[in-house]
Amino acid sequence: MVSRLEFTCSAGRELPVEVRRRKGTRHLRLRLNVQNRIVVSAPWHCSDRTCRDFIERNREWLEGQLKQAPQVVGIREWLQRSPGLTVDGQQLPVRIRESDSDRAICRLDHQSKQVEMLLPTGADDALLYALLRQFAGKIVAARAHELAQRLGLRPGRISVRDQSSRWGSCSAHKNISLNWRLMLLPPPLQDYVIFHELAHLTEMNHSRRFWDLLERYDPERRRHEAELDALSPALMRVSIPA
C-alpha cells in the first residue's frame, strides 16, 4: 500500500514523501530514490503520524541527503556531457541525428567506429531513452556471453533491465540480470560488474571464496569497485526527469 505525505525542508519547500507499507516490514526506513524522491518504508499498520515523527527525527540526515544527491539527468543531456558508450570492451563516440524517417534506429558504424542514433524530427527524450535501452539489451548481453565463454562458464538466461539501484544480480537458477546503464560505464568497470555476477555462478554469496574468485577474474577489482561506487550515484540518476 502506498500513501503520500509532505516534508517541509528548511528552505521552506514542500517535498512529496512516498510511504510504502508492506506486510513483513518490521522497521521504518528512510531513503532517497534515484529520482531524488523521499521514500519511507513502513510496517503495514504504521500510521501517517508515526511516519511523520520518524521523518522529523531524521530531518538533519534527510536535509543532508537532499543537498548531496546528484541531479536527475535526462539521457540526451548526459550524452551531450559524456558522448560515449561502451561496446565490445571499448568506448565509442555517440552521434545523435534527426532524420525524415518515422523510425528510430540505433546502430554501430564499424567503419567510423561510432554509435549512430537516428531519431524522427522532434523526437523527445522518452524515445531516445527507449532506443538506447533496446540497444543496450543486445550489446551488454553479448559482452556478458563473451566474458562467460572466455571463463568457461555457462550462465542461464542473461537479461538487461532498467534497474533503479543495482548494477546486476544473479539468481539461484544462474540467471543474470544486468542494468542497461552499464553502457555508460568505462570498459573496465562494465567488465567488473559482469565478472561480479559471473562469479556468483560459482559462489552465491559474498564470502571470502567469492572475493578470491572475483579477483582471479579481475585482478583490479578493488580499484574498479571504488571507482564504480564513486560513479554510481550520478549514473543511476540518468533517466527521464519526471
N, C-alpha and C positions, 0 to 999 in steps of 0.2 A: 504494500500500500504506500502511495506517495502523496504527501501533502506539502503545502507551501507556507513558508514563514518569511519574515523580512528581518534584515540586520542593518541597523543604522551605524555606519562607521564613524570614526572620529571627525572625518571631514564633512559629515552631515549627509552623505549619500546613502540612500536606501537600496540595499542589495538583496535580491531574492535568495532564499535558502530552500533547498530541496530536502525534505525529510523522507527518508526511505525506511519504512518499518518492515521488518522481516521476522517471521517465526523462526526461532532458534538463535536470533541475535541476543546476546546477553549483556552487552555493554554499549554505551554511547560512544560514537566515534565521529570526529570532525575532520573534513579534508576539503581541498580544492580539487575539482576535476580538471581535465585538460582543456575545458572551455572556460576555466577560471571561475566556475560557479561554486558556491558554497554548498556542500552536501553533508548532511548528518545521517548516519546510520543508527537506527534506534530499535530497541525491542518492540515487539508487536503492540503491547498495551501502553507504551510510553506516551504521556500526554504532551501536548504542544508546550505547555508551561514548563515542564521538565526540560524539554529541548531548548527552550529559550534561556532558561537558567544555565544550562550546560554551555551554550554558546557564549553567554555573558562571562562565565568563569574563565573561558578561554579566549577572551577578547584580545588580550595582548598578543598571544600567539597568532590568532587569526589575522589581526591587522598586519603583523609582520609578514605572513604568508602572502597577503594581498599585495603588499608593496614589492616583494621579491619576485613574484611569479612573472615569467616571461609573457609577453602579449600573445594572444591567439593571432596567427598569421595565415592569410589565405595562400593557397598553393601558387597562384600566379605571382604574388609578391615575393614568396620565398624563392621561386626560381629566378626572379629578377635579381634578387640579392646573391643567390648561390646557384648560378646556372650550370649545374652539373648533376648527372645521375650515374650511379654505379651499375655497370652492366658487364657481366662476364669477367669480374675481377678488375675492372678498370673504370676510372671515372671519365665520362664522356660529356662534352658540352651539349646543351639543350637549345634548340631553336623552336620558338613558337611562332607560327604564322597563321594568318587568316586566309581562307580560300573561298571560292564561289560555290564549292560543293556543300551539300547539306549534311555530309557525313563528317564525323570526327575521326581522325586517323593518327595513330602514334606508331612510328616505325624507326628502325635502326638503319641508318645510312652507312653501310660498310665502307663505301668509297671515301666519304668525308669524315668517317669515324665520329658521328654525332647522332643524337636522338632528335628526330624531327616530329613536331606535333602540329598537325593541321586541323584548324577549327573553323566551323562556319562563321562567317562575318557576324560580329556582335555576340558571339557565344559567351556565356557567363562562367564564373569560376566553378560552378557546380559541374558543368560538362567537362571542364579541364580536370577537375578532381577525379571524376569517374573514369576519364580516359587514362589518367596516369595510374590509377588503381588497377585497371584492367591490364595495362602493360606490365605493371609490377607483378601481377599474378603469374605471368608467364616467365619473366626474367628471373625473379627471386626463386621461384620453384626450380627452374632449370639450374641455377647455381647450387642450390641445396642438393639436387640429384648428382651434380658433378662432383661436389665435395664428398658426398656419401660414397660414391663409386670409387673415388680416389682412396678412401679409407677402408674399402671393402665392407661397407655397411649396407644394410637393406632396410631402410625405413618403410613404414606403411604408407599411408596417404600423406602427401605434403600439400597444405593449403596456405594461401596468402590472404590475410584478412585485414580489416580496419580495427585493430586492437587499440583500446584507449590508453592503456598504461603499461602494457607488456610488449617486449620485442619478440617473444616467441614462447612456445610451450611444447611439451611432448607428453602424449597420453600413455597410459599403461598398455595400450594396444599398438604403441610405436608409431602413432600418427603425429606428425609435426605440423604445428600452425605457426606461421611467421607474419610479422607486421609488414604491410606494404611500404612503410617508411624506411625499411632497410635500403631502399634505392637512394635515399637521401644521405646515407652514411658514406664516409670514405671507405674504399675497398677493404682495408684490413679490419675495420670494425664490423662491416657487413659479414665478412667471413667469420669473425669471432662469435657473433650471435648464432650463426648457423652451426659452427663447431660446438657451441654450448649445448644446443638442442640435440645434435648428433651424439654427444657424449651421454645424454640421458637414455639413449637406446640401450646402453650397457649398464649404466648406473642411474636408477630412477630416484635420485636423491641428491643432496649436496654434501656427501660425505668426503672424507679425505681421499678415498679412491676416485671419486668423481673429479675432484680438482686435479689430482695427479694425471688422470686420463686426459682432461681438457688441456693441461699443459703439454702433453705429448702432441695433441692436435695443433695447439697454438702456443709455441714457446713464449710468446709475448703477451700471454693472456692477462697478466696483472696490469700491464700498461694499457692494453686495449680496454679492459674493464673500467679503469679510471677515466679514460677518455670518453667512453660511452656514457658513464654516469654524468660527466660534465655536459654532454650534448643533449641528453635525453629530455630534460625539462622543456627546452625550446622546440625540439623536433616533434615531441608528442603533441604540441600545440599547433602543428601545421595541419590545417583543416579548412573548413568553410566557416568563416566567422558568422556567428548567429546574429 
